[in-house]
Amino acid sequence: MQSPESSSSSPVLLNIGGKKYTTTVETLTQREPDSMLAAMFSGRHTLPHHPTTGTVFVDRDGKHFRHVLNWLRDGAIPVMSESEYQQLLREAEYYQLLGLVDCINERLGWKKADCSEAELTRKDVIKCIQAQKVRFRGVNLSGLDLSKLDLSEVDFSYACIKNTDFSCANLYKAKFGQVEASSSSFKNANLRECEFVGANLQESILDGANLRSANLQDAWLTRCSFIETDLHSAHLQTANLTSANLQGANLEAANLKLILFFRVLSCLEQICKVQIFSELT
């Protein structure tokens, strides 16, 4: 019997977890030439075959392998439930089919969130904040004008708030843990005792904001503007302040035990108005 890897037109008999499939070397190698399947049938390796049937056994779930073959044949994937896509994704990752992995991720929406459109309007937000306990956890509010609103104690954790305007808003004790808030404006906002642990605030504007006793541990604050910002007693441990503008900021009693603190020392040395009575021990 001719070996499966000997010719691109040769039939290949596969046993995937007990399910039998027939295809060709060309199908297994052309669309995804860097995959594990392409490497197996490239002719560079000797594969173990069943002594009588000539099948190649692969110890994987055979249920979704037909979708793998259809992808390799014509680049198509079926409409499936989320759980089925997750199962197919595991198979695609195992076989190192990177094109299929990308397509499944697009279907599942697992690529970096597209924050171009907010899920709610300003009017929707105003209606929501009239409730006693407000949560916008994981909600996309990017690009909204939320300026001057009373958003005290609102939970925005894990939300997408890129390019959102919170200027002059009352955000006392609001939660912003792990938010995506790059290029947002918190100018003159009340952020006293807010939680920004692990938040991405790079290139955001916080000029004149009240961040007294706010928790910014592990926050990404690169190229942020803190001009005349009140950071009295703020927690900035391990925050990334690379290229941040701290001109005139009040850092009295702030905890600046920073991994990346020395990257901003040169900036601080040029700021005559900054009050630094920080904990560095």
Secondary structure as the mmCIF struct_conf table of DSSP 4:
data_model
#
loop_
_struct_conf.conf_type_id
_struct_conf.id
_struct_conf.beg_label_comp_id
_struct_conf.beg_label_asym_id
_struct_conf.beg_label_seq_id
_struct_conf.end_label_comp_id
_struct_conf.end_label_asym_id
_struct_conf.end_label_seq_id
TURN_TY1_P TURN_TY1_P1 PRO A 4 GLU A 5
BEND BEND1 SER A 6 SER A 6
TURN_TY1_P TURN_TY1_P2 SER A 8 SER A 9
BEND BEND2 SER A 10 SER A 10
STRN STRN1 PRO A 11 ILE A 16
TURN_TY1_P TURN_TY1_P3 GLY A 17 GLY A 18
STRN STRN2 LYS A 19 THR A 24
HELX_RH_AL_P HELX_RH_AL_P1 VAL A 25 THR A 29
BEND BEND3 GLN A 30 ARG A 31
TURN_TY1_P TURN_TY1_P4 PRO A 33 ASP A 34
BEND BEND4 SER A 35 SER A 35
HELX_RH_AL_P HELX_RH_AL_P2 MET A 36 MET A 40
TURN_TY1_P TURN_TY1_P5 PHE A 41 PHE A 41
BEND BEND5 SER A 42 HIS A 45
HELX_LH_PP_P HELX_LH_PP_P1 THR A 46 PRO A 48
TURN_TY1_P TURN_TY1_P6 PRO A 51 THR A 53
HELX_LH_PP_P HELX_LH_PP_P2 THR A 55 THR A 55
STRN STRN3 VAL A 56 VAL A 58
BEND BEND6 ARG A 60 ARG A 60
BEND BEND7 GLY A 62 GLY A 62
TURN_TY1_P TURN_TY1_P7 LYS A 63 HIS A 64
HELX_RH_AL_P HELX_RH_AL_P3 PHE A 65 ASP A 74
BEND BEND8 GLY A 75 GLY A 75
HELX_RH_AL_P HELX_RH_AL_P4 GLU A 82 TYR A 94
TURN_TY1_P TURN_TY1_P8 TYR A 95 GLN A 96
HELX_RH_AL_P HELX_RH_AL_P5 LEU A 98 LEU A 108
TURN_TY1_P TURN_TY1_P9 GLY A 109 GLY A 109
BEND BEND9 LYS A 111 LYS A 112
HELX_LH_PP_P HELX_LH_PP_P3 ALA A 113 ALA A 113
TURN_TY1_P TURN_TY1_P10 CYS A 115 SER A 116
BEND BEND10 GLU A 117 GLU A 117
BEND BEND11 GLU A 119 LEU A 120
HELX_RH_AL_P HELX_RH_AL_P6 ARG A 122 CYS A 128
TURN_TY1_P TURN_TY1_P11 ILE A 129 GLN A 130
BEND BEND12 ALA A 131 LYS A 133
STRN STRN4 ARG A 135 ARG A 135
TURN_TY1_P TURN_TY1_P12 ARG A 137 GLY A 138
STRN STRN5 ASN A 140 ASN A 140
TURN_TY1_P TURN_TY1_P13 SER A 142 GLY A 143
STRN STRN6 ASP A 145 ASP A 145
TURN_TY1_P TURN_TY1_P14 SER A 147 LYS A 148
STRN STRN7 ASP A 150 ASP A 150
TURN_TY1_P TURN_TY1_P15 SER A 152 GLU A 153
STRN STRN8 ASP A 155 ASP A 155
TURN_TY1_P TURN_TY1_P16 SER A 157 TYR A 158
STRN STRN9 CYS A 160 CYS A 160
TURN_TY1_P TURN_TY1_P17 LYS A 162 ASN A 163
STRN STRN10 ASP A 165 ASP A 165
TURN_TY1_P TURN_TY1_P18 SER A 167 CYS A 168
STRN STRN11 ASN A 170 ASN A 170
TURN_TY1_P TURN_TY1_P19 TYR A 172 LYS A 173
STRN STRN12 LYS A 175 LYS A 175
TURN_TY1_P TURN_TY1_P20 GLY A 177 GLN A 178
STRN STRN13 GLU A 180 GLU A 180
TURN_TY1_P TURN_TY1_P21 SER A 182 SER A 183
STRN STRN14 SER A 185 SER A 185
TURN_TY1_P TURN_TY1_P22 LYS A 187 ASN A 188
STRN STRN15 ASN A 190 ASN A 190
TURN_TY1_P TURN_TY1_P23 ARG A 192 GLU A 193
STRN STRN16 GLU A 195 GLU A 195
TURN_TY1_P TURN_TY1_P24 VAL A 197 GLY A 198
STRN STRN17 ASN A 200 ASN A 200
TURN_TY1_P TURN_TY1_P25 GLN A 202 GLU A 203
STRN STRN18 ILE A 205 ILE A 205
TURN_TY1_P TURN_TY1_P26 ASP A 207 GLY A 208
STRN STRN19 ASN A 210 ASN A 210
TURN_TY1_P TURN_TY1_P27 ARG A 212 SER A 213
STRN STRN20 ASN A 215 ASN A 215
TURN_TY1_P TURN_TY1_P28 GLN A 217 ASP A 218
STRN STRN21 TRP A 220 TRP A 220
TURN_TY1_P TURN_TY1_P29 THR A 222 ARG A 223
STRN STRN22 SER A 225 SER A 225
TURN_TY1_P TURN_TY1_P30 ILE A 227 GLU A 228
STRN STRN23 ASP A 230 ASP A 230
TURN_TY1_P TURN_TY1_P31 HIS A 232 SER A 233
STRN STRN24 HIS A 235 HIS A 235
TURN_TY1_P TURN_TY1_P32 GLN A 237 THR A 238
STRN STRN25 ASN A 240 ASN A 240
TURN_TY1_P TURN_TY1_P33 THR A 242 SER A 243
STRN STRN26 ASN A 245 ASN A 245
TURN_TY1_P TURN_TY1_P34 GLN A 247 GLY A 248
STRN STRN27 ASN A 250 ASN A 250
TURN_TY1_P TURN_TY1_P35 GLU A 252 ALA A 253
STRN STRN28 ASN A 255 ASN A 255
BEND BEND13 ILE A 259 LEU A 260
HELX_RH_3T_P HELX_RH_3T_P1 PHE A 261 ARG A 263
TURN_TY1_P TURN_TY1_P36 VAL A 264 VAL A 264
HELX_RH_AL_P HELX_RH_AL_P7 LEU A 265 GLU A 269
TURN_TY1_P TURN_TY1_P37 GLN A 270 GLN A 270
BEND BEND14 CYS A 272 LYS A 273
STRN STRN29 GLN A 275 GLN A 275
STRN STRN30 GLU A 279 GLU A 279
#
